[in-house]
Each structure stands twice: as structure tokens, then as C-alpha cells.
Amino acid sequence: MHQIKIPRGQELHLYVGAIGPQAIYGSDDSSAFSEILLRAGTEGEPSYQLEDELTNQLLPIFQRMHQEILSNQPFCQQMFITKFTEALILLERGCFAKNDNETHRNPKHKKGKMWEIILYVYQHFRDDMKLESLAERFYVSVPHISTSFKPIIGDNFHDFLEKIRISHACSLLISSHASVITVGFEVGFTSYSTFSRVFKERLNMSPSAYRKLNQGSNFKY
């Protein structure tokens, strides 16, 4: 549940959406936007107060993205991705980078090795990933990774990995015709029973029920 408070008389434009960036850009290391997306979710800020200039730039972009979701025009998917990319770049330039300059911080360097590990997990969530394999890859101890995740992310390693996988699964359930079992394996679960159990624990419904509830969405990735 979220609560939004705005000054009396101020206009509010609210767009609510669940976007799986990996479904758009893939999870390859070369994705230029992985770090931006991860920062938005792990910097501890649930929302950002935008300056008028940036707001005026972003509002028509969001409006166009919404139009493309509802559109059956040729290349509506490509147009949506183009606008989504433009919005990310503007947010990085006008919001995230500005916050870094004001607080004299570089988030990647501030978190050091742990930021590299977190970003790696975010990009390779499909892999059979364990703390031991991360420790070996990044030359740090398992206890160090285990105890460092929660202070930085707010979740332990396993919860963080599950959240990424379930988020991506939600995108695939809505945007593809792949079977529920295929979706579970696609996002990194090694058995359907584990996928179904974790999905129910986090969303209080089965993957099939989630797909049925959201099957009215007509935008396909």
C-alpha cells in the first residue's frame, strides 16, 4: 500500500505500471541501464521530488508510453521501448546524478565490491546462483556477502534474488504465451514446485491466477 501526499492545488499525474526491464533490454552485462534501474530500487528513496523542468520533459513521455500500450499501431513495442529509454536517461541526468553531486557520493564506489556483486546478481538472476559461487567469483567470503546484503538492499541475498525472479516472471506471464512451467524455468527456478511456492508466498496467488487476473493487458514484449 502506498500513500501519496501533495500540496493543495497541485496537479497529480499518476501512471502505475509493472515493467520488467530485463524483458526489454535483456540481462546481459552490456545493458547500459541495469545500474540506473538497480539504483532506483536500492538507494533508499521510495520516491523522488522532480524539478519543474524535468517534470515537463517526462510528462509527455509517460503520456506517449501510455498511448503506445493501448495502441495497435505498427511498431508500438519499439516506440514504447524508445520512450522508456528516453525517460531513464532524463531521470539519470536530472535526478540520480544530481543527487550524487549534491551529496558528494558515487554510489558504485561507496558500496565498493558489494555493489559489483549486487549488480551481477541483478543481471544474472536466471543463473543457478549461490553465495558460494559469488564468493569465489568476487574473491570475498560467504559471511561477508551474507551480512552485507541487507544493510545495502534491505533484503538478504535469497530474498533479493527471489524478488527479481518473481518480478520478471510477472512480466513474462502477462507479456508472453509461454507456459507457467516454462516461465518458472526461464527466470531461474530449478523446479516448478519451488516457483509456484515462492510466487504464492509473495503475491498470495498462483502464477496461473496472476496471468488470468492480468490477461486483459494487450501490450506484448
N, C-alpha and C positions, 0 to 999 in steps of 0.2 A: 504494500500500500504506500502511495506517495502523496504528499501534501504540497501544494504549490501556493505560495503567498505572494501577491503582487500589490503594489501601491494602488489605492483607489483611483480609478480613472485611467489606469494604464491598460493598453490593449494587449491581450494574450493570444498568440497563435500557437496552438498545440498540435503537434504531429507525433503520433505514437506508432512505433514500428519495431519489429524484431528483425534485424538484418544480420545474416551470417556472413561476415566479411571473407571467411575462408572460401565460402561458396562463390564469391565474386572474384577474389584475387588468387585463390589457392593458398596453400600453406608453405610455399617454397621460401627459402631464405631470401630470395631476391625481391620479395614483396616489399615495396617501398613504404607501405602503410602499416605494416604489422606493429612497429614500435609506437606509432601515433595511436592506433586503436588500443593497444595494451595500456599505454599511459593514461588514456581517458578513463579506463576502468580501474586503475590501481594507484592513482595519485592521491586518493583520499577525498576528492571533491565529487559529491554526487551531482552537482550542477555548476554551471558557470554563468556569471553575470557578464553579458556581452555588451560592448560599447555600441552606440547607435550606428556607427559606420559599418561595423561588422554585421550587425543585425540586418541592416538594409541590404547588405550583399547576400546574406544567407537566406532571407525570407523568400525571394523569388526562386531560388534554387530548390528549396524544400517544396514550394508550390508546384514547380515543374516535375520534381520527383514523384509527387503525389499524382499528378496528371498522368505520368507515364505508367504508374502502377495500374491505373484504371483503364489505360489505353490498349487498343488492339492494333495500333498503327505499326507499320513495319519498323523494325529495329528499336522497339520500345525498351527492350532489355538493355541494349547498348547505350541508349540515351540516359536511362536510369543510372547505369554504372558511371557514365561520364559526369553526370551531375553529382553523384555521390562522391566521386573522386575530387571534384572541384570544391565541394563543401569541406572535405577533410583537409585539403591544402589550405583553405582560408582559415579553418579553425587552428591549424598548426601555426600559421603565420601570425594570426591576430589574437590567439588566446593562449595556447600551450607554451609557445616560445616566449611570448610576452611575460607570462607568469614566471618562467625560468629566469628571465633577465631581471625582473623585479625582486626576486628572492635570491639572486646570485647563485643559482644552483644549476647543475647539469644532472638531470635525474639518472641518466645511464651511468655516469661516473660516480654519483652519490651512492648508488647501490652496488657498484663495483661488479664483482664476479656474480653475485646473486641476480643482478639484472640480466646478465647474459643467460643465466640458467632459466629464469622465468620466461624470457623471450623465446628461448629454444623450446621450452615446453609448449608455449602458445603456438609456435609454428609447426611442431611435430607431434601434436596431440594424437594423431592416428597411430603412431608407433606403439609398440609394446614397451612402455616406458616404466622404469622403476628407479627408485632412489639410488640403488647401487650402480646402475648404468650411467646415471647423471654424474655421480661422484667420480666414476672412472673417467668419464669424458672431460670433465672440467677440473680434475685434479684437486678435489676438495673432499672432505669426509662426509659420510652419510649423516652423522649427527648435526654437522654444520648446516647442511641443506635443510634437514628436517626442522630444525629450530629456527631457521631464518625466514622461512616462507611466510608464516603467519604474521609476524610484525610488519612485513612489507606489503603483503597482498591482503591480509585479513582472513585468509583461509590457509589450512595446511596443504601440503603438496597434493594429497589424494583428492581433497575437496575441490581444489583449483582445477585439477585435470578433469574431474567429473563434470564440473560446470562448463568447461569449454566443450567437451564432447556432447553433452546434452544440448547445449545451445546450438551447436552445429547440426545435431540430429533434428532439432525442431525445424531448422531451415530446410533440411532435406525432406522431411515429412510433408512440408507444405509445398515445396517448390519442385518436387520430382515425383515420378511414379514408381520409384524403387520400392521393393517390398520392405516391410518393417524389419525383417531379419537382415536384409542387405544393408539398410541404413545403420543398424547397430554395429555391424562389422566395419562399415565404411568409416565410422567415426572413432574406431579404435577399441571397441569392446570385443573380447575374445569369445563370448558366448551370448546367445540371445537371452538366456535367463538372467544374466547379470545386467545386461542392457535394460531389460524390462523392469527389473527390481529397482535399479538406480533411477530410472525415468519416473516410476511411480513415487518413489521417495521424494523426489524433487518437485514434481508437478502435480502430485495427487491424482494422476490418471495414467492410463496405459498409453503407449505410443500410438496404438490404433485409435483410441478415443481422442487423442490430441489431433491426429490427422483428420478425423471426422468432424471435429469441432471447428477446424480451420479450413475445411475443404472449399469454402467459398472464395478463398483467395485465388485470383486469376493471373497472378504475375509469376512467371516461370523463369528459373535460372537455367 
